[in-house]
Amino acid sequence: MRTRLKAQCAALALLALAGVTTQAAETLNVVTFGGAFEAAAKKAWMDPFTQSNGTQFSLESYDGGLAKLSAMEQAKNTTWDLIDLETNDAITACDEGLLRKFDKKSLGKTSDFIPGSISDCAVASMVWSTVYAYDSSKLKNAPTTVNDFFDVQKFPGKRGLRKSPKVAMEWALIADGVDPKDVYKVLGTPAGVDRAFKKLDTIKKNIVWWESGAQAPQLLADGAVVMVQAYNGRIDDAVKKDHKPFKAVWDAQVYDFEWWGIPSGAKHADLASKFIVSQAQPKASSDLAKYIAYAPPRKDAVALVDKQRLADMPTAPDNFKRAVQINANFWADNADAINKRFQVWLTQ
């Protein structure tokens, strides 16, 4: 009897151990914009999460948008557990039921977060910015304003732009004399949209389009363009890691939050939620800045970032003088109409 009891206890212990092993071996399928951010997020957040509970990460890159997520959700075959989103996509995905509602209370002291960095379905992971950059070894007369980006007589040569009207439209209006604070007021009118496209016409033949964030610094490194619109973290990564002589121009930078969202059909939703909570803690939130120049979205995390590193952030005072916060609601409401016109404009 005693021998049988010992055997049963041993069997139960093995089952318990198997359960722990199974849990520890769970894999989160995460989709991001890849490149420098993904590499930094892995070091700052994913590797420590793996060390703490054994969770593995399967990483996939994409160029944004909701088409694939929507298709997976409609087919009820969602393979993503966590998705990296731009703000307007986070809003639209939540409105369309593509993301799970997020329990804000699980984050703890939400008053520490920058206003607007927690939504019903997503939590901001960092603050990033779109800037433009140039190769300081090739341009003796350094550009300093967004107007210079559009001045092909003063600065001859090709310009690299993301193949999207977002930011390009805002920059076009600012370069045409619109005050940064009035950009969306003007862009929200038919005349304002016409004005932006007219300004883009002035450099259209000089534009080299890119679609993946990694292409932007590569275009500059290859000498294919003299200036390139880029994510500030990509330029910082090229300077710090690849020792490229690139300089960012912060005038009229368009900054935004980046978001974590959990697809409605995610198979490991609870684990994804635990990861978001873990990443959002002050120390973890600040750790990203060690690897890429993106700012934490919570105020108490900023104090933990090295002071010299803060100067590379979009939110540094000298970089923030004429900054524009992207109006995500505007783009959520108008993206389809402006994108259609943009696609036609590209062919004209």
KASULQUI-V711094 format. One record per residue. N is the residue number from 1. PSI is psi in degrees with one decimal (none if undefined). Layout:
# KASULQUI-V711094
N;PSI  N;PSI
This chain:
# KASULQUI-V711094
1;-47.3  2;-38.9  3;-40.8  4;-39.4  5;-41.2  6;-40.3  7;-40.6  8;-40.6  9;-41.3  10;-41.1  11;-41.6  12;-39.2  13;-39.9  14;-40.3  15;-41.3  16;-43.1  17;-39.7  18;-38.4  19;-42.4  20;-42.8  21;-42.2  22;-44.1  23;-42.2  24;-25.1  25;3.1  26;146.2  27;130.3  28;125.9  29;111.4  30;133.6  31;130.3  32;-178.6  33;3.9  34;-161.2  35;-140.9  36;-39.0  37;-46.0  38;-43.1  39;-41.3  40;-42.5  41;-35.9  42;-45.8  43;-43.1  44;-36.4  45;-45.7  46;-45.8  47;-45.2  48;-35.7  49;-39.3  50;-42.4  51;-33.2  52;-32.4  53;5.0  54;-4.0  55;134.2  56;159.5  57;131.3  58;118.4  59;136.8  60;142.2  61;149.3  62;174.6  63;19.8  64;-177.7  65;167.4  66;3.8  67;-48.0  68;-41.5  69;-45.2  70;-42.4  71;-42.3  72;-41.7  73;-40.4  74;-35.8  75;-4.6  76;41.4  77;60.8  78;121.0  79;-6.9  80;141.0  81;-24.5  82;135.5  83;137.1  84;121.4  85;145.2  86;160.8  87;-48.3  88;-33.3  89;-35.6  90;-39.9  91;-48.7  92;-43.0  93;-37.7  94;-45.9  95;-34.6  96;5.4  97;20.8  98;-14.7  99;150.4  100;150.0  101;142.9  102;135.7  103;100.8  104;-29.7  105;-25.3  106;-15.5  107;-12.3  108;-128.9  109;87.3  110;-16.0  111;-15.8  112;-16.1  113;145.3  114;135.2  115;132.8  116;1.6  117;5.1  118;126.5  119;-178.5  120;-31.3  121;-2.4  122;159.8  123;131.6  124;135.5  125;-27.8  126;170.9  127;125.0  128;171.6  129;150.9  130;123.4  131;-174.6  132;156.6  133;160.5  134;164.6  135;110.7  136;-17.1  137;-12.0  138;-23.0  139;108.1  140;-37.9  141;102.6  142;131.5  143;147.5  144;-14.5  145;166.4  146;-25.6  147;-36.0  148;-30.2  149;-31.6  150;-2.4  151;90.5  152;-7.2  153;-45.5  154;-35.6  155;80.5  156;152.1  157;178.2  158;152.1  159;134.3  160;129.4  161;143.9  162;139.5  163;69.9  164;146.6  165;-19.6  166;135.4  167;-44.6  168;-41.6  169;-43.7  170;-46.8  171;-39.7  172;-42.4  173;-41.7  174;-42.3  175;-21.3  176;7.3  177;-0.5  178;133.6  179;136.5  180;-35.7  181;-16.0  182;4.9  183;-50.1  184;-23.9  185;-43.2  186;-43.9  187;-19.5  188;5.4  189;151.5  190;-39.5  191;-36.1  192;-39.6  193;-43.9  194;-42.2  195;-41.0  196;-45.4  197;-35.2  198;-40.0  199;-39.0  200;-30.7  201;-31.7  202;-19.3  203;7.2  204;-44.2  205;-11.4  206;1.7  207;134.1  208;119.3  209;142.1  210;156.2  211;-32.2  212;137.9  213;-30.9  214;-22.6  215;-29.8  216;-58.1  217;-25.9  218;-39.2  219;-40.5  220;-42.8  221;-35.3  222;-10.4  223;15.0  224;-21.9  225;157.8  226;-21.9  227;148.4  228;132.9  229;135.1  230;162.7  231;133.8  232;-33.1  233;-32.0  234;-40.5  235;-43.8  236;-40.7  237;-41.6  238;-35.5  239;-49.3  240;-41.4  241;-38.9  242;-1.6  243;37.6  244;145.0  245;47.7  246;145.9  247;133.9  248;140.8  249;116.4  250;-9.1  251;128.6  252;25.9  253;141.9  254;109.7  255;159.2  256;165.1  257;152.0  258;146.1  259;148.2  260;129.3  261;152.0  262;116.0  263;146.5  264;-35.2  265;17.1  266;134.8  267;-20.2  268;50.3  269;-42.8  270;-41.0  271;-38.9  272;-40.1  273;-41.6  274;-38.0  275;-44.1  276;-44.9  277;-42.1  278;-45.4  279;-28.2  280;-5.7  281;149.5  282;-49.8  283;-48.7  284;-40.4  285;-40.0  286;-23.6  287;-26.8  288;-35.7  289;-18.2  290;-25.8  291;-16.9  292;150.5  293;55.3  294;138.1  295;146.3  296;148.1  297;4.4  298;139.8  299;-39.3  300;-12.5  301;-28.8  302;-38.0  303;-17.5  304;-5.7  305;136.9  306;134.9  307;-39.0  308;-34.7  309;-31.7  310;-28.9  311;-20.1  312;-1.5  313;150.6  314;-30.7  315;0.2  316;137.2  317;-43.4  318;-25.7  319;-13.4  320;7.7  321;-40.3  322;38.8  323;149.8  324;123.1  325;124.8  326;135.8  327;93.1  328;-35.8  329;-38.0  330;-48.1  331;-31.8  332;-36.6  333;-30.0  334;-3.0  335;-44.7  336;-48.2  337;-45.5  338;-36.7  339;-39.2  340;-44.8  341;-37.1  342;-42.3  343;-37.9  344;-43.9  345;-37.6  346;-30.5  347;-10.2  348;none
